[in-house]
Amino acid sequence: MSAHSHEIEEGLSFLPRFDANGLVTVVATDVASGDVLMVAHMNDEALRKTIATGEAWYFSRSRKALWQKGETSGQTQRVVEMRTDCDQDAVWIRVEQIGAACHTGRRSCFYRKVEGEGGGAKLVFTDAERLFDPDTVYKR
């Protein structure tokens, strides 16, 4: 183990390892229930803003833009705790979710489960109630 990898895995310095696109994967879970709410990405600026404000900021790969969770929908995330994995290439935030985490209007982005069927797989809705109408909120 090199001195650098020892510092990343055992040290007390936060040294996030961004991918080739300058992003780190973030998993957001509900602090009260433990439910996985969403998986998204942060660039350096989003990570710094999240740490500084205590509110979740992300980087949209499709829009190539920084965004604060809830800036359009009002469905915010207050960060209660942030952790990084052993090699610091993923971040886990435990959040207090206000309303829905998913842009589809659902509490979590994980509202379908995968079930085996005849050698293949199908999706089944679970916990799929909408908390808001995305067409109204996002003016589509």
Solvent accessible surface area in square Angstrom, and as a share of the most:
residue,aa,sasa,rsa
1,M,159,0.71
2,S,68,0.44
3,A,90,0.70
4,H,121,0.54
5,S,34,0.22
6,H,99,0.44
7,E,61,0.27
8,I,14,0.07
9,E,71,0.32
10,E,114,0.51
11,G,27,0.26
12,L,185,0.92
13,S,50,0.32
14,F,83,0.35
15,L,64,0.32
16,P,32,0.20
17,R,115,0.42
18,F,64,0.27
19,D,76,0.39
20,A,114,0.89
21,N,124,0.64
22,G,30,0.29
23,L,10,0.05
24,V,1,0.01
25,T,49,0.29
26,V,1,0.01
27,V,47,0.27
28,A,1,0.00
29,T,12,0.07
30,D,7,0.04
31,V,43,0.25
32,A,96,0.75
33,S,70,0.45
34,G,49,0.47
35,D,78,0.41
36,V,64,0.37
37,L,1,0.00
38,M,11,0.05
39,V,72,0.41
40,A,14,0.11
41,H,28,0.12
42,M,0,0.00
43,N,32,0.16
44,D,67,0.35
45,E,72,0.32
46,A,0,0.00
47,L,5,0.03
48,R,140,0.51
49,K,67,0.29
50,T,2,0.01
51,I,100,0.51
52,A,87,0.68
53,T,78,0.45
54,G,24,0.23
55,E,49,0.22
56,A,1,0.01
57,W,43,0.15
58,Y,1,0.00
59,F,43,0.18
60,S,12,0.08
61,R,146,0.53
62,S,106,0.68
63,R,150,0.55
64,K,159,0.67
65,A,39,0.30
66,L,47,0.24
67,W,49,0.17
68,Q,48,0.21
69,K,15,0.06
70,G,12,0.12
71,E,110,0.49
72,T,88,0.51
73,S,21,0.14
74,G,44,0.43
75,Q,30,0.13
76,T,43,0.25
77,Q,1,0.00
78,R,107,0.39
79,V,24,0.14
80,V,68,0.39
81,E,55,0.24
82,M,51,0.23
83,R,121,0.44
84,T,51,0.29
85,D,56,0.29
86,C,96,0.58
87,D,42,0.22
88,Q,6,0.03
89,D,59,0.31
90,A,30,0.23
91,V,3,0.02
92,W,92,0.32
93,I,0,0.00
94,R,70,0.26
95,V,0,0.00
96,E,69,0.31
97,Q,14,0.06
98,I,89,0.45
99,G,31,0.30
100,A,1,0.00
101,A,2,0.02
102,C,5,0.03
103,H,112,0.50
104,T,23,0.14
105,G,0,0.00
106,R,19,0.07
107,R,88,0.32
108,S,18,0.12
109,C,49,0.29
110,F,113,0.47
111,Y,25,0.09
112,R,113,0.41
113,K,100,0.43
114,V,106,0.61
115,E,60,0.27
116,G,72,0.69
117,E,100,0.45
118,G,91,0.87
119,G,91,0.88
120,G,44,0.43
121,A,72,0.56
122,K,85,0.36
123,L,96,0.48
124,V,48,0.28
125,F,128,0.53
126,T,48,0.28
127,D,129,0.67
128,A,25,0.19
129,E,135,0.61
130,R,117,0.43
131,L,88,0.44
132,F,29,0.12
133,D,73,0.38
134,P,11,0.07
135,D,80,0.41
136,T,85,0.49
137,V,36,0.21
138,Y,66,0.25
139,K,169,0.71
140,R,168,0.61
